[in-house]
């Protein structure tokens, strides 16, 4: 089985006088290795452009999992398949 990163998105939630429960702003194409500090700094930038106070950030990551059968998982990588046995 193999797990590959596909994408990450960040959702920034802001509260303001007209929206006490929050207004969400979604951003796609977040870098795979984006640190919490970078995500928080971006939130500060958005805060300077949007009304309201930053309430929180949710980062969602999508991975693809390739499923193989048990025999394929145990075979070392790069090992050729055994040759077929000749029939008489």
C-alpha positions as protocol buffer text, in pm:
chain_id: "A"
residue {
  index: 1
  type: UNK
  ca { x: 0 y: 0 z: 0 }
}
residue {
  index: 2
  type: UNK
  ca { x: 127 y: 347 z: -87 }
}
residue {
  index: 3
  type: UNK
  ca { x: -1 y: 687 z: 29 }
}
residue {
  index: 4
  type: UNK
  ca { x: 67 y: 995 z: -187 }
}
residue {
  index: 5
  type: UNK
  ca { x: -14 y: 1358 z: -101 }
}
residue {
  index: 6
  type: UNK
  ca { x: -244 y: 1520 z: -356 }
}
residue {
  index: 7
  type: UNK
  ca { x: -341 y: 1862 z: -217 }
}
residue {
  index: 8
  type: UNK
  ca { x: -402 y: 2071 z: 94 }
}
residue {
  index: 9
  type: UNK
  ca { x: -651 y: 2352 z: 152 }
}
residue {
  index: 10
  type: UNK
  ca { x: -681 y: 2607 z: 432 }
}
residue {
  index: 11
  type: UNK
  ca { x: -1007 y: 2754 z: 562 }
}
residue {
  index: 12
  type: UNK
  ca { x: -976 y: 3076 z: 763 }
}
residue {
  index: 13
  type: UNK
  ca { x: -1275 y: 3165 z: 983 }
}
residue {
  index: 14
  type: UNK
  ca { x: -1339 y: 3528 z: 1079 }
}
residue {
  index: 15
  type: UNK
  ca { x: -1598 y: 3666 z: 1321 }
}
residue {
  index: 16
  type: UNK
  ca { x: -1750 y: 4010 z: 1282 }
}
residue {
  index: 17
  type: UNK
  ca { x: -2046 y: 4207 z: 1415 }
}
residue {
  index: 18
  type: UNK
  ca { x: -2288 y: 4074 z: 1150 }
}
residue {
  index: 19
  type: UNK
  ca { x: -2153 y: 3717 z: 1153 }
}
residue {
  index: 20
  type: UNK
  ca { x: -2099 y: 3603 z: 1511 }
}
residue {
  index: 21
  type: UNK
  ca { x: -2059 y: 3238 z: 1407 }
}
residue {
  index: 22
  type: UNK
  ca { x: -1794 y: 3323 z: 1151 }
}
residue {
  index: 23
  type: UNK
  ca { x: -1733 y: 3381 z: 784 }
}
residue {
  index: 24
  type: UNK
  ca { x: -1511 y: 3128 z: 606 }
}
residue {
  index: 25
  type: UNK
  ca { x: -1251 y: 3205 z: 342 }
}
residue {
  index: 26
  type: UNK
  ca { x: -1106 y: 2901 z: 159 }
}
residue {
  index: 27
  type: UNK
  ca { x: -765 y: 2885 z: -5 }
}
residue {
  index: 28
  type: UNK
  ca { x: -655 y: 2598 z: -228 }
}
residue {
  index: 29
  type: UNK
  ca { x: -310 y: 2488 z: -330 }
}
residue {
  index: 30
  type: UNK
  ca { x: -148 y: 2511 z: 13 }
}
residue {
  index: 31
  type: UNK
  ca { x: 207 y: 2374 z: -7 }
}
residue {
  index: 32
  type: UNK
  ca { x: 257 y: 2020 z: 122 }
}
residue {
  index: 33
  type: UNK
  ca { x: 516 y: 2129 z: 376 }
}
residue {
  index: 34
  type: UNK
  ca { x: 354 y: 2457 z: 489 }
}
residue {
  index: 35
  type: UNK
  ca { x: 430 y: 2506 z: 858 }
}
residue {
  index: 36
  type: UNK
  ca { x: 182 y: 2623 z: 1121 }
}
residue {
  index: 37
  type: UNK
  ca { x: 379 y: 2950 z: 1146 }
}
residue {
  index: 38
  type: UNK
  ca { x: 342 y: 3021 z: 773 }
}
residue {
  index: 39
  type: UNK
  ca { x: -31 y: 2942 z: 784 }
}
residue {
  index: 40
  type: UNK
  ca { x: -74 y: 3175 z: 1084 }
}
residue {
  index: 41
  type: UNK
  ca { x: 123 y: 3456 z: 914 }
}
residue {
  index: 42
  type: UNK
  ca { x: -100 y: 3425 z: 608 }
}
residue {
  index: 43
  type: UNK
  ca { x: -398 y: 3457 z: 843 }
}
residue {
  index: 44
  type: UNK
  ca { x: -251 y: 3785 z: 970 }
}
residue {
  index: 45
  type: UNK
  ca { x: -227 y: 3912 z: 611 }
}
residue {
  index: 46
  type: UNK
  ca { x: -587 y: 3817 z: 539 }
}
residue {
  index: 47
  type: UNK
  ca { x: -694 y: 3988 z: 864 }
}
residue {
  index: 48
  type: UNK
  ca { x: -551 y: 4313 z: 736 }
}
residue {
  index: 49
  type: UNK
  ca { x: -766 y: 4284 z: 420 }
}
residue {
  index: 50
  type: UNK
  ca { x: -1092 y: 4147 z: 562 }
}
residue {
  index: 51
  type: UNK
  ca { x: -1330 y: 4271 z: 826 }
}
residue {
  index: 52
  type: UNK
  ca { x: -1348 y: 4082 z: 1152 }
}
residue {
  index: 53
  type: UNK
  ca { x: -1116 y: 3890 z: 1377 }
}
residue {
  index: 54
  type: UNK
  ca { x: -946 y: 3563 z: 1285 }
}
residue {
  index: 55
  type: UNK
  ca { x: -1117 y: 3290 z: 1487 }
}
residue {
  index: 56
  type: UNK
  ca { x: -928 y: 2987 z: 1355 }
}
residue {
  index: 57
  type: UNK
  ca { x: -779 y: 2797 z: 1063 }
}
residue {
  index: 58
  type: UNK
  ca { x: -856 y: 2446 z: 941 }
}
residue {
  index: 59
  type: UNK
  ca { x: -610 y: 2273 z: 709 }
}
residue {
  index: 60
  type: UNK
  ca { x: -742 y: 1973 z: 515 }
}
residue {
  index: 61
  type: UNK
  ca { x: -513 y: 1737 z: 325 }
}
residue {
  index: 62
  type: UNK
  ca { x: -616 y: 1492 z: 55 }
}
residue {
  index: 63
  type: UNK
  ca { x: -406 y: 1180 z: 3 }
}
residue {
  index: 64
  type: UNK
  ca { x: -439 y: 905 z: -254 }
}
residue {
  index: 65
  type: UNK
  ca { x: -389 y: 551 z: -128 }
}
residue {
  index: 66
  type: UNK
  ca { x: -287 y: 286 z: -379 }
}
residue {
  index: 67
  type: UNK
  ca { x: -397 y: -55 z: -261 }
}
residue {
  index: 68
  type: UNK
  ca { x: -206 y: -366 z: -363 }
}
residue {
  index: 69
  type: UNK
  ca { x: -253 y: -731 z: -273 }
}
residue {
  index: 70
  type: UNK
  ca { x: -46 y: -895 z: 3 }
}
residue {
  index: 71
  type: UNK
  ca { x: 187 y: -1079 z: -241 }
}
residue {
  index: 72
  type: UNK
  ca { x: 284 y: -750 z: -412 }
}
residue {
  index: 73
  type: UNK
  ca { x: 353 y: -585 z: -73 }
}
residue {
  index: 74
  type: UNK
  ca { x: 599 y: -860 z: 26 }
}
residue {
  index: 75
  type: UNK
  ca { x: 792 y: -866 z: -303 }
}
residue {
  index: 76
  type: UNK
  ca { x: 1108 y: -645 z: -290 }
}
residue {
  index: 77
  type: UNK
  ca { x: 1092 y: -344 z: -521 }
}
residue {
  index: 78
  type: UNK
  ca { x: 1255 y: -390 z: -858 }
}
residue {
  index: 79
  type: UNK
  ca { x: 1254 y: -771 z: -841 }
}
residue {
  index: 80
  type: UNK
  ca { x: 1138 y: -919 z: -1171 }
}
residue {
  index: 81
  type: UNK
  ca { x: 845 y: -1157 z: -1174 }
}
residue {
  index: 82
  type: UNK
  ca { x: 942 y: -1524 z: -1191 }
}
residue {
  index: 83
  type: UNK
  ca { x: 955 y: -1676 z: -1538 }
}
residue {
  index: 84
  type: UNK
  ca { x: 664 y: -1903 z: -1629 }
}
residue {
  index: 85
  type: UNK
  ca { x: 728 y: -2276 z: -1599 }
}
residue {
  index: 86
  type: UNK
  ca { x: 734 y: -2444 z: -1942 }
}
residue {
  index: 87
  type: UNK
  ca { x: 457 y: -2697 z: -2002 }
}
residue {
  index: 88
  type: UNK
  ca { x: 529 y: -3033 z: -2162 }
}
